[in-house]
Amino acid sequence: MYRDAARAKARRIAVLCGALGVIAVIVWIDIATGLWQELVILSGLAAGLVTFLLTALVLGRLMEKSTSRRWAPVNRLALSDFLHALADEEHSELSRGHVIPRSLSAPRASADSADQLAQLHALRGLVVKERKRLSDALSRWAHFLASSGDNELIMRHVADIALQLDRVRDSALEVEMSPQTQKFTVLIGEIDRCNALFIALVAELELRLRVQERLTDV
């Protein structure tokens, strides 16, 4: 998840550098050669391009920051709602910044087939509840988050966890239908990946909430 955020930031920097480079070339041509005075149509297009780039990169960014600052309190509420859906409520103290991510417990390999089936059935029931928590939070806040700031990665990561929960459920069902060692190992791997996504998203939400707190205090 952090790699996704880093890639998005790198893309923004690359676009900014490229745009500034284009503007610098256009200005240099005007100063060094006077080409734009001779080619009126091209000069108009170049001027339009510079105006567009400055508007998109400077004005658009300023408006985005202004919108984020204005909606920061509501944004904090939305992110906190996701955090509640991901946190272990019995061991977490969210108001004090102490958050323990929720996790799925892997079923134990058991010689008693009835016991193993009971564990797998309980796991599938838990997966359905966890997915509903996330789906409910996402359905409540998706429209607001999409229009109030740079929240795309958060929503994508929530969706990634929901998809991973589906993989855990399907894998558990396969083990129930055909309890083979290989399938059980695959199930444990899917559970581990799901728990890792829980931990990563909780850390990302905590970071975003600290940013929103600074915006609110400004």
C-alpha positions as CSV (number, residue, x, y, z in Angstrom):
1,M,0.0,0.0,0.0
2,Y,2.8,2.4,0.8
3,R,4.4,1.5,-2.6
4,D,1.2,2.6,-4.3
5,A,1.2,6.0,-2.5
6,A,4.9,6.4,-3.4
7,R,4.2,5.6,-7.0
8,A,1.4,8.1,-7.1
9,K,3.6,10.8,-5.6
10,A,6.4,10.0,-8.1
11,R,3.9,10.3,-11.0
12,R,2.7,13.7,-9.8
13,I,6.3,14.9,-9.5
14,A,7.2,13.5,-12.9
15,V,4.1,15.3,-14.5
16,L,5.1,18.5,-12.8
17,C,8.7,18.3,-13.9
18,G,7.6,17.5,-17.5
19,A,5.1,20.4,-17.6
20,L,7.7,22.9,-16.2
21,G,10.1,21.6,-18.8
22,V,7.6,22.2,-21.6
23,I,7.0,25.7,-20.3
24,A,10.7,26.4,-20.1
25,V,11.3,25.3,-23.7
26,I,8.4,27.5,-25.0
27,V,9.7,30.6,-23.1
28,W,13.3,29.9,-24.2
29,I,12.2,29.6,-27.9
30,D,10.4,33.0,-27.5
31,I,13.4,34.7,-25.9
32,A,16.1,33.1,-28.1
33,T,14.6,33.0,-31.5
34,G,11.5,35.1,-31.8
35,L,9.8,32.1,-33.5
36,W,6.4,32.7,-32.0
37,Q,6.2,36.3,-33.6
38,E,6.6,34.6,-37.0
39,L,4.2,31.7,-36.5
40,V,1.1,33.3,-35.1
41,I,-1.1,30.2,-35.1
42,L,1.6,28.1,-33.3
43,S,2.2,30.9,-30.9
44,G,-1.5,30.9,-29.9
45,L,-1.4,27.2,-29.4
46,A,1.8,27.5,-27.3
47,A,0.2,30.2,-25.2
48,G,-2.9,28.1,-24.7
49,L,-0.7,25.1,-23.7
50,V,1.2,27.2,-21.1
51,T,-2.1,28.6,-19.7
52,F,-3.6,25.1,-19.5
53,L,-0.5,23.7,-17.7
54,L,-0.3,26.6,-15.2
55,T,-4.0,26.3,-14.5
56,A,-3.9,22.5,-14.0
57,L,-0.8,22.4,-12.0
58,V,-1.0,25.5,-9.9
59,L,-4.6,26.7,-9.7
60,G,-6.0,23.1,-9.6
61,R,-3.6,22.1,-6.9
62,L,-4.5,25.2,-4.8
63,M,-8.2,24.5,-5.2
64,E,-7.6,20.9,-4.2
65,K,-5.8,21.9,-1.0
66,S,-8.5,24.5,-0.2
67,T,-11.2,21.8,-0.6
68,S,-9.2,19.4,1.5
69,R,-8.8,22.0,4.3
70,R,-12.5,22.9,4.2
71,W,-13.7,19.4,4.4
72,A,-11.0,18.1,6.8
73,P,-13.3,17.6,9.8
74,V,-15.8,15.5,7.7
75,N,-12.9,13.7,6.1
76,R,-11.5,12.7,9.5
77,L,-14.9,11.3,10.4
78,A,-15.0,9.2,7.3
79,L,-11.4,7.9,7.8
80,S,-12.3,7.2,11.5
81,D,-15.3,5.2,10.4
82,F,-13.0,3.0,8.3
83,L,-10.6,2.7,11.2
84,H,-13.4,1.5,13.5
85,A,-14.3,-1.1,10.9
86,L,-10.7,-2.4,10.9
87,A,-9.8,-2.0,14.6
88,D,-10.2,-4.7,17.3
89,E,-12.7,-2.8,19.4
90,E,-11.9,-4.9,22.6
91,H,-8.2,-4.0,22.6
92,S,-8.0,-0.7,20.8
93,E,-8.3,2.9,22.2
94,L,-9.0,4.9,19.1
95,S,-9.3,8.3,20.8
96,R,-5.8,7.8,22.3
97,G,-4.3,6.6,19.0
98,H,-3.8,3.0,20.2
99,V,-5.2,0.9,17.4
100,I,-4.9,-2.9,17.2
101,P,-5.9,-4.1,13.7
102,R,-8.6,-6.8,13.5
103,S,-7.3,-10.1,12.2
104,L,-8.5,-13.5,11.1
105,S,-7.5,-16.5,13.1
106,A,-6.3,-19.4,11.0
107,P,-8.1,-22.8,11.7
108,R,-6.0,-25.4,13.3
109,A,-5.2,-28.6,11.5
110,S,-7.1,-31.3,13.3
111,A,-7.5,-35.0,13.0
112,D,-11.1,-34.6,14.1
113,S,-12.9,-33.7,10.8
114,A,-16.0,-32.4,12.7
115,D,-13.8,-30.0,14.7
116,Q,-12.0,-28.8,11.6
117,L,-15.3,-28.3,9.7
118,A,-16.7,-26.3,12.7
119,Q,-13.6,-24.0,12.6
120,L,-13.9,-23.5,8.8
121,H,-17.6,-22.7,9.1
122,A,-16.8,-20.2,11.9
123,L,-14.1,-18.6,9.7
124,R,-16.4,-18.2,6.7
125,G,-19.0,-16.6,9.0
126,L,-16.4,-14.2,10.3
127,V,-15.2,-13.3,6.8
128,V,-18.8,-12.4,5.8
129,K,-19.1,-10.1,8.8
130,E,-15.7,-8.4,8.2
131,R,-16.6,-7.8,4.5
132,K,-19.9,-6.3,5.5
133,R,-18.2,-3.9,7.9
134,L,-16.0,-2.6,5.1
135,S,-18.7,-2.6,2.5
136,D,-21.0,-0.6,4.7
137,A,-18.3,2.0,5.5
138,L,-17.3,2.3,1.9
139,S,-20.9,2.7,0.7
140,R,-21.5,5.4,3.3
141,W,-18.4,7.5,2.4
142,A,-17.4,6.6,-1.2
143,H,-19.1,9.6,-2.9
144,F,-17.8,12.1,-0.3
145,L,-14.2,10.8,-0.3
146,A,-14.1,10.7,-4.1
147,S,-15.0,14.4,-4.3
148,S,-13.3,15.9,-1.2
149,G,-9.6,15.1,-1.6
150,D,-6.9,12.7,-2.5
151,N,-8.6,9.6,-1.1
152,E,-8.5,7.3,-4.1
153,L,-5.8,5.0,-2.7
154,I,-7.7,4.6,0.6
155,M,-10.8,3.4,-1.2
156,R,-8.8,1.1,-3.5
157,H,-7.1,-0.5,-0.5
158,V,-10.4,-1.0,1.2
159,A,-11.7,-2.7,-1.9
160,D,-8.5,-4.8,-2.0
161,I,-9.2,-6.1,1.5
162,A,-12.8,-7.0,0.5
163,L,-11.5,-9.0,-2.5
164,Q,-8.9,-10.7,-0.3
165,L,-11.7,-11.6,2.2
166,D,-13.6,-13.2,-0.7
167,R,-10.4,-15.3,-1.5
168,V,-10.2,-16.4,2.1
169,R,-13.9,-17.5,2.1
170,D,-13.5,-19.4,-1.2
171,S,-10.4,-21.1,0.0
172,A,-12.1,-22.1,3.2
173,L,-15.0,-23.6,1.3
174,E,-12.6,-25.6,-0.9
175,V,-11.0,-27.0,2.2
176,E,-14.4,-27.9,3.6
177,M,-15.3,-29.7,0.4
178,S,-11.9,-31.4,0.0
179,P,-9.7,-31.3,3.1
180,Q,-6.3,-31.7,1.5
181,T,-3.0,-30.5,3.0
182,Q,-2.1,-28.4,0.0
183,K,-5.5,-26.6,0.1
184,F,-5.1,-26.0,3.8
185,T,-1.7,-24.4,3.2
186,V,-3.2,-22.2,0.5
187,L,-5.9,-21.1,3.0
188,I,-3.3,-20.2,5.6
189,G,-1.5,-18.1,3.0
190,E,-4.7,-16.2,2.1
191,I,-5.4,-15.5,5.7
192,D,-1.9,-14.2,6.3
193,R,-2.2,-11.9,3.2
194,C,-5.5,-10.6,4.5
195,N,-4.1,-9.9,8.0
196,A,-1.2,-8.1,6.4
197,L,-3.6,-5.9,4.4
198,F,-5.5,-5.1,7.6
199,I,-2.3,-3.9,9.3
200,A,-1.1,-1.9,6.3
201,L,-4.4,-0.1,5.9
202,V,-4.7,0.7,9.6
203,A,-1.2,2.3,9.5
204,E,-2.2,4.3,6.4
205,L,-5.4,5.5,7.9
206,E,-3.6,6.6,11.1
207,L,-1.1,8.6,8.9
208,R,-4.0,10.2,6.9
209,L,-5.8,11.1,10.2
210,R,-2.7,12.9,11.5
211,V,-2.6,14.9,8.2
212,Q,-6.3,15.8,8.6
213,E,-5.7,16.9,12.2
214,R,-3.0,19.3,11.0
215,L,-5.4,20.7,8.3
216,T,-8.1,21.2,10.9
217,D,-5.8,23.0,13.2
218,V,-4.7,25.5,10.5
